[in-house]
Amino acid sequence: MARYMVEQSFEAAPGGSVRSGRAAAVAEMFGLGMEAGRRVRVLEPCEIRIEPGQVAYVTGASGAGKSVVLRLLREQWPGAVELGGQSLPEDEAVVDCFGEDLEQALYWLSLAGLSEAFALLRRCRELSDGQRYRLRLALVLARRPKAVFIDEFCAALDRVTAGVVAHNVRKAADRFGTTFVVATSHDDLLEDLCPDVVVVKHLGSGCDVYYPARAGRD
């Protein structure tokens, strides 16, 4: 089992990183010392254990620092793919975005929750934000990478579609041995995603890690 340490802090700039009197007052109100040379802890040292083919779910309130955790993990994972960094061939039809035969293209698209007939025939630039998100996921899945990192997981999707996509991501992890590390403030995808690792980033610098049992999963 691979073990990953994540932590984040910064040193207040000379003269203090708080530039206005009002900002200084807020820092004092919350007990945040911002004098020069002081190290400000954003994320306490936290060990996260993730095996190949597992799903890790990073969650917490908006602004708590989920993306920081995701980035720090990603930096320790050579060769991993980030969903948000995938570009689309804007002038191609969706079904033409895959080099494989039509049956395989439809399989990956369906796995990503994109199977509406009209959407498959549109050019990429004609898709909605939610459809573009699912197409990126289909293209990533078709590459069969060892690990995929996804920030704002399913945030652009309605909750029914998000549940379907989360369930299919779990299936892809089990079927292909792909590791998925996703971050979201939504807590309604746990049942469908069935994560092996749950990382809860609290407001402040705290972070808790849980390893749910896998009993009863198909």
Contacts in CASP RR format, 6 or more apart in sequence:
PFRMAT RR
TARGET T0000
AUTHOR 0000-0000-0000
METHOD contacts of the structure
MODEL  1
MARYMVEQSFEAAPGGSVRSGRAAAVAEMFGLGMEAGRRVRVLEPCEIRI
EPGQVAYVTGASGAGKSVVLRLLREQWPGAVELGGQSLPEDEAVVDCFGE
DLEQALYWLSLAGLSEAFALLRRCRELSDGQRYRLRLALVLARRPKAVFI
DEFCAALDRVTAGVVAHNVRKAADRFGTTFVVATSHDDLLEDLCPDVVVV
KHLGSGCDVYYPARAGRD
1 49 0 8 1.000
1 50 0 8 1.000
1 51 0 8 1.000
2 49 0 8 1.000
2 50 0 8 1.000
2 51 0 8 1.000
2 52 0 8 1.000
3 47 0 8 1.000
3 48 0 8 1.000
3 49 0 8 1.000
4 47 0 8 1.000
4 48 0 8 1.000
4 49 0 8 1.000
4 50 0 8 1.000
4 73 0 8 1.000
4 76 0 8 1.000
5 45 0 8 1.000
5 46 0 8 1.000
5 47 0 8 1.000
5 48 0 8 1.000
6 43 0 8 1.000
6 45 0 8 1.000
6 46 0 8 1.000
6 48 0 8 1.000
6 69 0 8 1.000
6 72 0 8 1.000
6 73 0 8 1.000
6 207 0 8 1.000
7 41 0 8 1.000
7 43 0 8 1.000
7 44 0 8 1.000
7 45 0 8 1.000
7 46 0 8 1.000
7 72 0 8 1.000
8 41 0 8 1.000
8 42 0 8 1.000
8 43 0 8 1.000
8 68 0 8 1.000
8 72 0 8 1.000
9 39 0 8 1.000
9 40 0 8 1.000
9 41 0 8 1.000
9 42 0 8 1.000
9 43 0 8 1.000
10 39 0 8 1.000
10 40 0 8 1.000
10 42 0 8 1.000
11 37 0 8 1.000
11 38 0 8 1.000
11 39 0 8 1.000
11 40 0 8 1.000
12 33 0 8 1.000
12 34 0 8 1.000
12 35 0 8 1.000
12 36 0 8 1.000
12 37 0 8 1.000
12 38 0 8 1.000
12 39 0 8 1.000
12 40 0 8 1.000
13 36 0 8 1.000
14 36 0 8 1.000
14 37 0 8 1.000
15 35 0 8 1.000
15 36 0 8 1.000
16 34 0 8 1.000
16 35 0 8 1.000
16 36 0 8 1.000
17 34 0 8 1.000
17 40 0 8 1.000
18 24 0 8 1.000
18 27 0 8 1.000
18 34 0 8 1.000
24 34 0 8 1.000
27 33 0 8 1.000
27 34 0 8 1.000
32 40 0 8 1.000
33 40 0 8 1.000
34 40 0 8 1.000
41 205 0 8 1.000
42 65 0 8 1.000
42 68 0 8 1.000
42 204 0 8 1.000
42 205 0 8 1.000
43 65 0 8 1.000
43 68 0 8 1.000
43 69 0 8 1.000
43 72 0 8 1.000
43 201 0 8 1.000
43 205 0 8 1.000
43 206 0 8 1.000
43 207 0 8 1.000
44 205 0 8 1.000
44 206 0 8 1.000
44 207 0 8 1.000
46 69 0 8 1.000
46 199 0 8 1.000
46 206 0 8 1.000
46 207 0 8 1.000
46 209 0 8 1.000
47 209 0 8 1.000
48 56 0 8 1.000
48 73 0 8 1.000
48 197 0 8 1.000
48 199 0 8 1.000
48 209 0 8 1.000
49 197 0 8 1.000
49 209 0 8 1.000
49 211 0 8 1.000
50 56 0 8 1.000
50 179 0 8 1.000
50 181 0 8 1.000
50 196 0 8 1.000
50 197 0 8 1.000
51 179 0 8 1.000
51 196 0 8 1.000
52 146 0 8 1.000
52 177 0 8 1.000
52 179 0 8 1.000
53 173 0 8 1.000
53 174 0 8 1.000
53 177 0 8 1.000
53 178 0 8 1.000
53 179 0 8 1.000
53 180 0 8 1.000
54 173 0 8 1.000
54 179 0 8 1.000
54 180 0 8 1.000
54 195 0 8 1.000
54 196 0 8 1.000
54 197 0 8 1.000
55 169 0 8 1.000
55 170 0 8 1.000
55 173 0 8 1.000
55 179 0 8 1.000
55 180 0 8 1.000
55 181 0 8 1.000
55 182 0 8 1.000
55 193 0 8 1.000
55 194 0 8 1.000
55 195 0 8 1.000
55 196 0 8 1.000
55 197 0 8 1.000
56 73 0 8 1.000
56 179 0 8 1.000
56 180 0 8 1.000
56 181 0 8 1.000
56 182 0 8 1.000
56 195 0 8 1.000
56 196 0 8 1.000
56 197 0 8 1.000
56 198 0 8 1.000
56 199 0 8 1.000
57 182 0 8 1.000
57 184 0 8 1.000
57 189 0 8 1.000
57 190 0 8 1.000
57 193 0 8 1.000
57 195 0 8 1.000
57 197 0 8 1.000
57 198 0 8 1.000
57 199 0 8 1.000
58 66 0 8 1.000
58 69 0 8 1.000
58 70 0 8 1.000
58 181 0 8 1.000
58 182 0 8 1.000
58 183 0 8 1.000
58 184 0 8 1.000
58 199 0 8 1.000
58 201 0 8 1.000
59 66 0 8 1.000
59 183 0 8 1.000
59 184 0 8 1.000
59 185 0 8 1.000
59 186 0 8 1.000
59 187 0 8 1.000
59 198 0 8 1.000
59 199 0 8 1.000
59 200 0 8 1.000
59 201 0 8 1.000
60 66 0 8 1.000
60 185 0 8 1.000
60 200 0 8 1.000
60 201 0 8 1.000
60 202 0 8 1.000
61 185 0 8 1.000
61 202 0 8 1.000
61 203 0 8 1.000
62 185 0 8 1.000
63 203 0 8 1.000
64 201 0 8 1.000
64 202 0 8 1.000
64 203 0 8 1.000
64 204 0 8 1.000
65 201 0 8 1.000
66 151 0 8 1.000
66 183 0 8 1.000
66 184 0 8 1.000
66 185 0 8 1.000
66 201 0 8 1.000
67 151 0 8 1.000
67 183 0 8 1.000
68 201 0 8 1.000
69 183 0 8 1.000
69 199 0 8 1.000
69 201 0 8 1.000
69 207 0 8 1.000
70 149 0 8 1.000
70 151 0 8 1.000
70 181 0 8 1.000
70 183 0 8 1.000
73 149 0 8 1.000
73 181 0 8 1.000
74 80 0 8 1.000
74 82 0 8 1.000
74 149 0 8 1.000
74 181 0 8 1.000
77 147 0 8 1.000
77 149 0 8 1.000
77 181 0 8 1.000
79 145 0 8 1.000
79 146 0 8 1.000
79 147 0 8 1.000
80 145 0 8 1.000
80 146 0 8 1.000
80 147 0 8 1.000
80 148 0 8 1.000
80 149 0 8 1.000
80 179 0 8 1.000
80 181 0 8 1.000
81 140 0 8 1.000
81 143 0 8 1.000
81 145 0 8 1.000
81 147 0 8 1.000
81 148 0 8 1.000
81 149 0 8 1.000
82 148 0 8 1.000
82 149 0 8 1.000
82 150 0 8 1.000
82 151 0 8 1.000
83 136 0 8 1.000
83 137 0 8 1.000
83 140 0 8 1.000
83 148 0 8 1.000
83 149 0 8 1.000
83 150 0 8 1.000
83 151 0 8 1.000
84 136 0 8 1.000
84 150 0 8 1.000
84 151 0 8 1.000
86 136 0 8 1.000
86 139 0 8 1.000
86 140 0 8 1.000
88 97 0 8 1.000
88 124 0 8 1.000
88 125 0 8 1.000
88 132 0 8 1.000
88 135 0 8 1.000
88 136 0 8 1.000
88 139 0 8 1.000
89 97 0 8 1.000
89 124 0 8 1.000
90 123 0 8 1.000
90 124 0 8 1.000
90 125 0 8 1.000
91 123 0 8 1.000
91 124 0 8 1.000
91 125 0 8 1.000
92 123 0 8 1.000
92 124 0 8 1.000
93 120 0 8 1.000
93 121 0 8 1.000
93 122 0 8 1.000
93 123 0 8 1.000
93 124 0 8 1.000
94 109 0 8 1.000
94 114 0 8 1.000
94 119 0 8 1.000
94 120 0 8 1.000
94 121 0 8 1.000
94 122 0 8 1.000
94 123 0 8 1.000
94 124 0 8 1.000
94 127 0 8 1.000
94 135 0 8 1.000
95 102 0 8 1.000
95 105 0 8 1.000
95 106 0 8 1.000
95 109 0 8 1.000
95 120 0 8 1.000
95 121 0 8 1.000
97 105 0 8 1.000
97 124 0 8 1.000
97 135 0 8 1.000
97 139 0 8 1.000
98 104 0 8 1.000
98 105 0 8 1.000
98 108 0 8 1.000
98 138 0 8 1.000
98 139 0 8 1.000
98 142 0 8 1.000
99 105 0 8 1.000
100 142 0 8 1.000
104 142 0 8 1.000
105 142 0 8 1.000
106 115 0 8 1.000
106 120 0 8 1.000
108 138 0 8 1.000
108 139 0 8 1.000
108 141 0 8 1.000
108 142 0 8 1.000
109 115 0 8 1.000
109 120 0 8 1.000
109 134 0 8 1.000
109 135 0 8 1.000
109 138 0 8 1.000
111 138 0 8 1.000
111 141 0 8 1.000
111 168 0 8 1.000
111 171 0 8 1.000
111 172 0 8 1.000
112 134 0 8 1.000
112 135 0 8 1.000
112 137 0 8 1.000
112 138 0 8 1.000
112 141 0 8 1.000
112 165 0 8 1.000
112 168 0 8 1.000
113 134 0 8 1.000
113 138 0 8 1.000
113 161 0 8 1.000
113 164 0 8 1.000
113 165 0 8 1.000
113 168 0 8 1.000
114 120 0 8 1.000
114 131 0 8 1.000
114 134 0 8 1.000
114 135 0 8 1.000
114 138 0 8 1.000
116 131 0 8 1.000
119 127 0 8 1.000
119 131 0 8 1.000
124 132 0 8 1.000
124 135 0 8 1.000
127 135 0 8 1.000
129 156 0 8 1.000
130 156 0 8 1.000
130 157 0 8 1.000
133 154 0 8 1.000
133 156 0 8 1.000
133 157 0 8 1.000
134 157 0 8 1.000
134 161 0 8 1.000
134 165 0 8 1.000
137 150 0 8 1.000
137 165 0 8 1.000
137 169 0 8 1.000
140 148 0 8 1.000
141 172 0 8 1.000
141 176 0 8 1.000
141 178 0 8 1.000
144 176 0 8 1.000
144 178 0 8 1.000
145 178 0 8 1.000
146 178 0 8 1.000
146 179 0 8 1.000
147 178 0 8 1.000
147 179 0 8 1.000
147 180 0 8 1.000
147 181 0 8 1.000
148 178 0 8 1.000
148 179 0 8 1.000
148 180 0 8 1.000
148 181 0 8 1.000
149 180 0 8 1.000
149 181 0 8 1.000
149 182 0 8 1.000
150 180 0 8 1.000
150 181 0 8 1.000
150 182 0 8 1.000
150 183 0 8 1.000
151 182 0 8 1.000
151 183 0 8 1.000
152 183 0 8 1.000
152 184 0 8 1.000
153 166 0 8 1.000
153 182 0 8 1.000
153 183 0 8 1.000
153 184 0 8 1.000
153 186 0 8 1.000
153 189 0 8 1.000
154 161 0 8 1.000
154 162 0 8 1.000
154 163 0 8 1.000
154 165 0 8 1.000
154 166 0 8 1.000
154 184 0 8 1.000
154 186 0 8 1.000
154 189 0 8 1.000
155 184 0 8 1.000
155 186 0 8 1.000
157 165 0 8 1.000
159 186 0 8 1.000
159 188 0 8 1.000
162 186 0 8 1.000
162 188 0 8 1.000
162 189 0 8 1.000
163 188 0 8 1.000
163 189 0 8 1.000
163 192 0 8 1.000
163 193 0 8 1.000
164 192 0 8 1.000
166 189 0 8 1.000
166 192 0 8 1.000
166 193 0 8 1.000
167 192 0 8 1.000
167 193 0 8 1.000
169 180 0 8 1.000
169 182 0 8 1.000
169 193 0 8 1.000
170 192 0 8 1.000
170 193 0 8 1.000
170 194 0 8 1.000
170 217 0 8 1.000
172 178 0 8 1.000
172 180 0 8 1.000
173 179 0 8 1.000
173 180 0 8 1.000
182 193 0 8 1.000
190 198 0 8 1.000
194 212 0 8 1.000
194 214 0 8 1.000
194 217 0 8 1.000
195 212 0 8 1.000
196 211 0 8 1.000
196 212 0 8 1.000
196 214 0 8 1.000
197 209 0 8 1.000
197 210 0 8 1.000
197 211 0 8 1.000
198 209 0 8 1.000
198 210 0 8 1.000
198 211 0 8 1.000
198 212 0 8 1.000
199 207 0 8 1.000
199 208 0 8 1.000
199 209 0 8 1.000
199 210 0 8 1.000
200 207 0 8 1.000
200 208 0 8 1.000
200 209 0 8 1.000
200 210 0 8 1.000
201 207 0 8 1.000
202 208 0 8 1.000
END
